[in-house]
Amino acid sequence: MEMIRLTETNIADEHICCAISDKKCAEGYQLKKDWLKVQFKDGYRFQKMDVRGKVFIEYVPIEQSWLPLSGGNYMVINCFWVAGQYKGQGNGKRLLGQCINDAKAAGMDGVVAVTGDKKRPFMSDPKFLKKQGFEEVDQAAPFFRLLALRFTDAPAPRFLDSARSGRTPDDAGITAYYSNSCPFTELYANHWLREYAKEKGVPVTIHHLTTQQQGRDMPVPWVINSVFYKGELVSLEMKAKRHLDKVIG
């Protein structure tokens, strides 16, 4: 199976693995492509297998990453997903291997990934990464883990202190943060969540992350999508209704 690297040249003709046929996410799908075109200029990589499905990895040098991380000369995995029938065929190892090879070719000290304390939706699987040699190097509340695969003895990256508490300073009602690094966020965070808050009669504040600095200022080490209620992190999932129902009633 061929591996394809998306670039500014071919992205118009290639799919981006997620929300391929979901008409509800058409706006977010195009916004993700637009976001990628800008990020490619800063060394962002999107590698996928040549199939119509979610079999891809995205990564970027830490200096250009939007995640609230300290450190340098590491590659950061931004999104890594092998789904459905394509699991168990070595595709994950091949994609991760490409990331590792690119990091080594660039003379980097290693690769890092933000995961959960266990396999969680939209996050890389920590069990899989640990089997490939990654080790935990940092933690942040309530369940974030930073895993690193080191090539040298150089210090591993860390979470910024501002992203460790698991809380947002906005403690009135629902607060959400999202970026267009995922094609699902525009629908679920920017539209669906507003409708849900209106139905519940709860105030809502939506923060759309559009710059690297806004991402680095996040109160949690996650820039795709995060939903809080009264300051506490409730969910990283797109469909956060069931999680919000538990705390709002």
C-alpha positions in Angstrom: 0.0 0.0 0.0 1.4 3.3 -1.1 2.0 6.2 1.4 1.2 9.7 0.2 2.5 13.0 1.7 0.1 15.8 1.3 1.6 19.1 0.1 0.5 22.5 -1.1 0.7 21.1 -4.6 -1.5 18.0 -4.3 -3.9 18.8 -1.4 -6.6 20.1 -3.8 -6.9 16.6 -5.3 -6.3 14.5 -2.2 -8.7 13.7 0.7 -7.7 14.4 4.3 -9.0 11.1 5.7 -11.6 12.5 8.1 -15.1 13.7 7.1 -14.6 12.7 3.5 -18.3 12.2 2.7 -19.9 14.0 5.7 -21.8 16.9 4.1 -22.5 18.4 7.5 -18.8 18.9 7.9 -18.1 20.3 4.4 -17.2 23.7 5.8 -14.9 22.3 8.4 -13.3 20.0 5.7 -12.3 23.0 3.6 -11.2 24.9 6.6 -8.9 22.0 7.6 -7.4 22.0 4.1 -6.9 25.8 4.3 -5.3 25.4 7.7 -2.9 22.7 6.3 -1.8 24.9 3.4 -0.6 27.5 5.9 1.0 25.0 8.2 2.9 23.2 5.4 5.0 26.3 5.0 6.3 25.8 8.6 7.3 22.2 8.1 4.0 20.5 9.0 3.7 17.0 7.6 0.6 15.0 6.7 1.3 11.4 5.7 -1.5 9.0 4.8 -1.9 5.6 3.2 -3.5 5.6 -0.2 -6.9 4.4 0.9 -10.3 6.0 1.4 -10.3 6.0 5.2 -8.7 7.2 8.4 -5.1 6.0 8.1 -2.8 8.9 8.6 -0.3 10.8 10.8 0.3 14.5 11.2 3.5 15.9 12.8 5.5 19.1 13.1 8.7 20.4 14.6 8.1 21.5 18.2 9.2 25.0 17.3 6.2 25.3 15.0 3.7 23.3 17.1 0.6 24.9 18.5 0.7 22.8 21.7 1.8 24.3 25.0 5.1 22.5 25.2 8.6 23.7 26.2 11.8 22.4 24.7 13.3 22.2 21.2 14.6 20.0 18.5 11.8 17.4 18.8 9.1 16.3 16.4 5.5 16.6 17.7 2.8 14.2 16.6 -0.3 16.3 16.2 -2.8 13.6 15.1 -2.4 9.8 14.5 -5.2 7.6 13.5 -5.6 4.2 12.0 -9.3 3.1 11.9 -11.6 0.2 11.0 -10.4 -2.4 8.6 -7.0 -0.9 8.3 -6.0 -1.8 11.9 -3.7 -4.7 12.5 -2.0 -4.5 9.2 1.2 -2.7 10.2 -0.1 0.7 8.9 0.4 2.4 12.2 4.0 1.2 12.4 4.7 2.4 8.9 3.2 5.8 9.5 5.0 6.2 12.8 8.2 5.0 11.2 7.9 7.7 8.5 7.6 10.3 11.3 10.6 8.9 13.1 12.7 8.8 10.0 11.9 12.4 9.1 12.8 13.5 12.7 16.1 11.6 12.5 16.9 13.0 9.0 16.4 16.5 10.4 18.9 15.8 13.2 16.2 16.0 15.9 16.6 14.6 19.4 13.3 12.6 19.4 9.5 12.5 18.9 6.8 13.4 21.4 3.1 12.9 21.5 0.3 14.1 23.8 -1.8 11.2 24.9 -4.2 10.3 27.7 -3.7 8.0 30.7 -5.5 5.4 28.6 -6.8 5.2 25.1 -9.2 8.1 24.7 -11.2 9.4 21.7 -9.3 11.6 19.3 -6.0 10.9 21.1 -3.1 8.7 20.2 -3.1 5.3 21.9 -0.5 5.4 24.7 -0.2 1.6 24.8 0.7 1.4 21.1 3.3 4.2 21.5 4.9 2.6 24.5 5.3 -0.7 22.6 7.2 1.3 20.0 9.6 2.6 22.6 8.0 5.8 23.8 8.2 6.6 27.5 6.2 9.0 29.7 8.1 12.2 30.4 5.4 14.5 31.9 1.8 14.7 33.1 -0.9 17.4 33.3 -4.3 17.4 34.9 -6.7 15.7 34.6 -5.4 12.9 32.4 -2.9 14.2 29.9 0.4 12.4 29.4 3.5 13.4 27.3 5.3 10.5 25.8 8.7 10.7 24.2 10.9 8.5 22.0 14.4 9.8 22.5 17.2 9.5 20.0 19.8 11.3 22.2 20.4 12.2 25.9 19.0 15.7 25.3 16.2 16.8 27.8 12.7 15.9 26.7 10.0 18.5 26.2 7.6 19.3 29.0 4.1 20.7 29.3 4.1 24.5 30.0 3.1 25.2 33.6 0.1 27.3 32.3 -1.4 24.1 30.8 -1.2 21.8 33.8 -4.2 22.6 35.9 -7.0 21.1 33.7 -9.1 24.3 34.3 -10.0 27.3 32.3 -10.2 30.8 33.9 -13.6 31.2 32.3 -15.9 29.6 34.9 -19.3 30.8 33.8 -21.3 28.1 32.0 -19.8 26.3 29.0 -16.4 27.3 27.6 -14.9 25.6 24.5 -11.7 25.9 22.6 -11.2 24.6 19.1 -8.9 25.0 16.0 -9.4 24.1 12.4 -6.8 21.4 12.7 -9.7 18.9 12.6 -12.5 19.0 10.0 -15.1 18.1 12.6 -14.6 21.0 15.0 -16.3 23.8 13.0 -19.6 21.9 13.1 -19.5 20.5 16.6 -17.7 23.2 18.5 -18.7 26.4 16.7 -22.3 25.5 15.7 -23.7 22.4 17.6 -22.3 23.5 21.0 -23.9 27.0 20.7 -27.3 25.3 19.9 -26.9 23.0 22.9 -26.1 25.8 25.3 -29.2 27.8 24.0 -31.4 24.7 24.6 -30.1 24.4 28.1 -30.2 28.1 28.9 -26.5 28.0 29.8 -24.0 30.8 28.9 -21.4 29.7 26.4 -18.1 31.1 25.3 -16.3 29.7 22.2 -12.6 30.4 21.6 -11.5 29.8 18.0 -7.7 29.2 18.0 -6.3 30.8 14.9 -2.6 31.3 15.8 0.2 29.3 17.3 0.4 31.7 20.3 -3.3 31.1 21.1 -2.6 27.4 21.1 0.4 27.8 23.4 -1.7 29.8 25.8 -4.2 27.0 26.2 -5.1 25.9 29.8 -4.7 22.3 28.8 -2.2 20.7 26.4 -4.8 20.1 23.6 -5.7 22.4 20.7 -8.1 20.4 18.6 -11.2 20.6 20.7 -11.9 20.9 24.5 -15.1 21.6 26.4 -15.3 22.9 29.9 -18.2 23.6 32.3 -17.7 26.0 35.2 -14.0 25.9 34.6 -13.6 22.2 34.7 -12.6 20.1 31.7 -15.6 18.0 30.6 -14.6 16.4 27.3 -12.2 16.5 24.3 -14.8 14.7 22.2 -16.7 16.4 19.4 -20.1 15.1 20.5 -19.8 16.3 24.1 -23.5 16.3 24.8 -23.6 13.2 27.0 -20.7 14.5 29.1 -22.3 17.9 29.5 -25.6 16.3 30.4 -24.0 14.6 33.4 -22.8 17.9 34.9 -25.6 20.2 33.7 -28.6 17.8 34.1 
